[in-house]
């Protein structure tokens, strides 16, 4: 899935890589990325590369500097099948054709799933552009991954009825309660409401 990268800057690409690094474990689970693809054609973010990029100040980082770090000190942008293209978030596409590519989506002809995948890629791209900074910290896959991933989708702006179908498709492979982080019975406010109803 390719997204136009013309509005991206070195800072926003740094953000995109950091967002991907932070969310890729739960994202791969939600998208049911096959292990064989993850090991070869859809690898996770390289922490060493991301750390080097994150050390570069936003005020001075250039696209050329970012490119050099991405390719390990060389310029592989002219090599169509450069090994750096085989990452879930592919910046090789930025340098070779001007698009940001997500390689983590499984192929499908289901229109709703295609729309959900496109919407997710666009939302992550937009967040990377609009967010001033990001933190390089993995999101844990908790005992309720559906709630964790739904929270991420809402933070991306995929809120309301217009994105209901998108959320349904993206959350379909995750177990847990989408609305409540913990077991509903542990919330005092819900228990009070039930006791009040029982008293009537």
PyMOL commands that set and color helices and strands:
alter all, ss='L'
color gray80, all
select helices_A, chain A and resi 10-31+35-40+47-55+63-70+83-85+92-97+111-130+145-155+161-171+184-186+188-199
alter helices_A, ss='H'
color red, helices_A
select strands_A, chain A and resi 2-4+89-90+99-102
alter strands_A, ss='S'
color yellow, strands_A
deselect
rebuild
show_as cartoon
